[in-house]
Protein backbone atom coordinates (compact mmCIF):
# COMPACT_ATOMS: atom_id res chain seq x y z
CA UNK A 1 0.00 0.00 0.00
CA UNK A 2 1.25 3.50 -0.79
CA UNK A 3 -0.02 7.07 -1.10
CA UNK A 4 -0.23 8.83 -4.46
CA UNK A 5 -0.15 12.63 -4.43
CA UNK A 6 -2.31 14.57 -6.93
CA UNK A 7 -0.82 14.93 -10.44
CA UNK A 8 2.12 12.62 -9.74
CA UNK A 9 3.02 9.07 -10.66
CA UNK A 10 4.51 6.20 -8.66
CA UNK A 11 6.25 3.30 -10.39
CA UNK A 12 7.21 -0.07 -8.93
CA UNK A 13 9.55 -2.61 -10.58
CA UNK A 14 9.92 -6.36 -10.25
CA UNK A 15 11.48 -9.23 -12.15
CA UNK A 16 9.61 -11.91 -14.07
CA UNK A 17 10.83 -15.22 -15.40
CA UNK A 18 10.23 -16.39 -18.95
CA UNK A 19 6.79 -17.92 -19.51
CA UNK A 20 5.67 -16.77 -16.06
CA UNK A 21 2.23 -15.34 -15.39
CA UNK A 22 2.16 -12.12 -13.39
CA UNK A 23 -1.20 -11.16 -11.89
CA UNK A 24 -2.17 -8.19 -9.79
CA UNK A 25 -5.10 -6.81 -7.92
CA UNK A 26 -5.50 -3.15 -6.95
CA UNK A 27 -7.88 -0.90 -5.04
CA UNK A 28 -7.71 2.88 -4.81
CA UNK A 29 -9.47 5.19 -2.37
CA UNK A 30 -12.08 7.39 -4.00
CA UNK A 31 -11.46 11.11 -4.52
CA UNK A 32 -14.21 12.92 -6.48
CA UNK A 33 -12.94 14.62 -9.64
CA UNK A 34 -9.62 12.77 -9.56
CA UNK A 35 -8.60 10.01 -11.92
CA UNK A 36 -5.88 7.36 -11.72
CA UNK A 37 -4.56 5.28 -14.61
CA UNK A 38 -2.07 2.43 -14.60
CA UNK A 39 0.35 1.11 -17.20
CA UNK A 40 2.66 -1.91 -17.06
CA UNK A 41 5.75 -1.95 -19.30
CA UNK A 42 8.76 -4.17 -19.83
CA UNK A 43 12.34 -2.88 -20.16
CA UNK A 44 11.89 -2.42 -23.92
CA UNK A 45 8.88 -0.15 -23.40
CA UNK A 46 6.27 -2.70 -24.55
CA UNK A 47 2.93 -2.15 -22.81
CA UNK A 48 1.92 -5.36 -21.05
CA UNK A 49 -1.29 -4.04 -19.46
CA UNK A 50 -2.98 -0.69 -18.98
CA UNK A 51 -6.29 0.84 -17.96
CA UNK A 52 -7.62 4.35 -17.45
CA UNK A 53 -9.76 5.81 -14.67
CA UNK A 54 -9.39 2.89 -12.28
CA UNK A 55 -10.69 2.30 -8.78
CA UNK A 56 -10.58 -1.48 -8.22
CA UNK A 57 -9.66 -4.38 -10.46
CA UNK A 58 -7.25 -7.04 -11.63
CA UNK A 59 -4.67 -7.46 -14.38
CA UNK A 60 -2.38 -10.20 -15.67
CA UNK A 61 0.24 -10.72 -18.34
CA UNK A 62 2.91 -13.19 -19.44
CA UNK A 63 6.32 -12.65 -20.99
CA UNK A 64 8.20 -15.23 -23.02
CA UNK A 65 11.61 -14.18 -21.66
CA UNK A 66 13.18 -13.16 -18.35
CA UNK A 67 12.72 -9.40 -17.92
CA UNK A 68 11.84 -6.65 -15.47
CA UNK A 69 8.40 -5.09 -15.51
CA UNK A 70 7.34 -1.71 -14.19
CA UNK A 71 3.83 -0.78 -13.09
CA UNK A 72 3.06 2.93 -12.86
CA UNK A 73 0.03 4.54 -11.26
CA UNK A 74 -0.62 8.04 -12.63
CA UNK A 75 -2.79 10.60 -10.82
CA UNK A 76 -4.60 13.20 -12.90
CA UNK A 77 -6.44 16.09 -11.28
CA UNK A 78 -8.07 18.91 -13.29
CA UNK A 79 -6.69 22.41 -12.62
CA UNK A 80 -10.03 23.44 -11.11
CA UNK A 81 -9.68 20.83 -8.31
CA UNK A 82 -7.44 21.07 -5.29
CA UNK A 83 -6.69 17.35 -5.20
CA UNK A 84 -5.95 15.02 -2.30
CA UNK A 85 -3.63 12.06 -1.77
CA UNK A 86 -5.13 8.69 -2.58
CA UNK A 87 -4.15 5.33 -1.12
CA UNK A 88 -3.28 2.58 -3.57
CA UNK A 89 -3.40 -1.02 -2.37
CA UNK A 90 -1.56 -3.36 -4.75
CA UNK A 91 -1.04 -7.12 -4.53
CA UNK A 92 1.14 -8.71 -7.24
CA UNK A 93 1.66 -12.46 -7.57
CA UNK A 94 3.91 -14.39 -9.94
CA UNK A 95 4.05 -17.96 -11.21
CA UNK A 96 2.31 -20.57 -9.08
CA UNK A 97 1.04 -17.87 -6.69
CA UNK A 98 -1.33 -16.71 -9.48
CA UNK A 99 -3.45 -19.86 -9.30
CA UNK A 100 -5.88 -18.04 -6.98
CA UNK A 101 -6.64 -15.45 -9.68
CA UNK A 102 -9.59 -17.14 -11.36
CA UNK A 103 -11.30 -15.18 -14.08
CA UNK A 104 -8.42 -12.78 -14.72
CA UNK A 105 -7.90 -12.35 -18.43
CA UNK A 106 -4.37 -12.99 -19.64
CA UNK A 107 -2.40 -10.81 -22.03
CA UNK A 108 0.37 -12.68 -23.80
CA UNK A 109 3.25 -10.60 -25.05
CA UNK A 110 5.57 -11.80 -27.82
CA UNK A 111 9.11 -10.48 -28.10
C-alpha positions as CSV (number, residue, x, y, z in Angstrom):
1,X,0.0,0.0,0.0
2,X,1.2,3.5,-0.8
3,X,0.0,7.1,-1.1
4,X,-0.2,8.8,-4.5
5,X,-0.1,12.6,-4.4
6,X,-2.3,14.6,-6.9
7,X,-0.8,14.9,-10.4
8,X,2.1,12.6,-9.7
9,X,3.0,9.1,-10.7
10,X,4.5,6.2,-8.7
11,X,6.2,3.3,-10.4
12,X,7.2,-0.1,-8.9
13,X,9.6,-2.6,-10.6
14,X,9.9,-6.4,-10.2
15,X,11.5,-9.2,-12.1
16,X,9.6,-11.9,-14.1
17,X,10.8,-15.2,-15.4
18,X,10.2,-16.4,-19.0
19,X,6.8,-17.9,-19.5
20,X,5.7,-16.8,-16.1
21,X,2.2,-15.3,-15.4
22,X,2.2,-12.1,-13.4
23,X,-1.2,-11.2,-11.9
24,X,-2.2,-8.2,-9.8
25,X,-5.1,-6.8,-7.9
26,X,-5.5,-3.2,-7.0
27,X,-7.9,-0.9,-5.0
28,X,-7.7,2.9,-4.8
29,X,-9.5,5.2,-2.4
30,X,-12.1,7.4,-4.0
31,X,-11.5,11.1,-4.5
32,X,-14.2,12.9,-6.5
33,X,-12.9,14.6,-9.6
34,X,-9.6,12.8,-9.6
35,X,-8.6,10.0,-11.9
36,X,-5.9,7.4,-11.7
37,X,-4.6,5.3,-14.6
38,X,-2.1,2.4,-14.6
39,X,0.3,1.1,-17.2
40,X,2.7,-1.9,-17.1
41,X,5.7,-1.9,-19.3
42,X,8.8,-4.2,-19.8
43,X,12.3,-2.9,-20.2
44,X,11.9,-2.4,-23.9
45,X,8.9,-0.1,-23.4
46,X,6.3,-2.7,-24.5
47,X,2.9,-2.2,-22.8
48,X,1.9,-5.4,-21.0
49,X,-1.3,-4.0,-19.5
50,X,-3.0,-0.7,-19.0
51,X,-6.3,0.8,-18.0
52,X,-7.6,4.3,-17.5
53,X,-9.8,5.8,-14.7
54,X,-9.4,2.9,-12.3
55,X,-10.7,2.3,-8.8
56,X,-10.6,-1.5,-8.2
57,X,-9.7,-4.4,-10.5
58,X,-7.3,-7.0,-11.6
59,X,-4.7,-7.5,-14.4
60,X,-2.4,-10.2,-15.7
61,X,0.2,-10.7,-18.3
62,X,2.9,-13.2,-19.4
63,X,6.3,-12.6,-21.0
64,X,8.2,-15.2,-23.0
65,X,11.6,-14.2,-21.7
66,X,13.2,-13.2,-18.4
67,X,12.7,-9.4,-17.9
68,X,11.8,-6.7,-15.5
69,X,8.4,-5.1,-15.5
70,X,7.3,-1.7,-14.2
71,X,3.8,-0.8,-13.1
72,X,3.1,2.9,-12.9
73,X,0.0,4.5,-11.3
74,X,-0.6,8.0,-12.6
75,X,-2.8,10.6,-10.8
76,X,-4.6,13.2,-12.9
77,X,-6.4,16.1,-11.3
78,X,-8.1,18.9,-13.3
79,X,-6.7,22.4,-12.6
80,X,-10.0,23.4,-11.1
81,X,-9.7,20.8,-8.3
82,X,-7.4,21.1,-5.3
83,X,-6.7,17.4,-5.2
84,X,-5.9,15.0,-2.3
85,X,-3.6,12.1,-1.8
86,X,-5.1,8.7,-2.6
87,X,-4.1,5.3,-1.1
88,X,-3.3,2.6,-3.6
89,X,-3.4,-1.0,-2.4
90,X,-1.6,-3.4,-4.7
91,X,-1.0,-7.1,-4.5
92,X,1.1,-8.7,-7.2
93,X,1.7,-12.5,-7.6
94,X,3.9,-14.4,-9.9
95,X,4.1,-18.0,-11.2
96,X,2.3,-20.6,-9.1
97,X,1.0,-17.9,-6.7
98,X,-1.3,-16.7,-9.5
99,X,-3.4,-19.9,-9.3
100,X,-5.9,-18.0,-7.0
101,X,-6.6,-15.4,-9.7
102,X,-9.6,-17.1,-11.4
103,X,-11.3,-15.2,-14.1
104,X,-8.4,-12.8,-14.7
105,X,-7.9,-12.3,-18.4
106,X,-4.4,-13.0,-19.6
107,X,-2.4,-10.8,-22.0
108,X,0.4,-12.7,-23.8
109,X,3.3,-10.6,-25.1
110,X,5.6,-11.8,-27.8
111,X,9.1,-10.5,-28.1
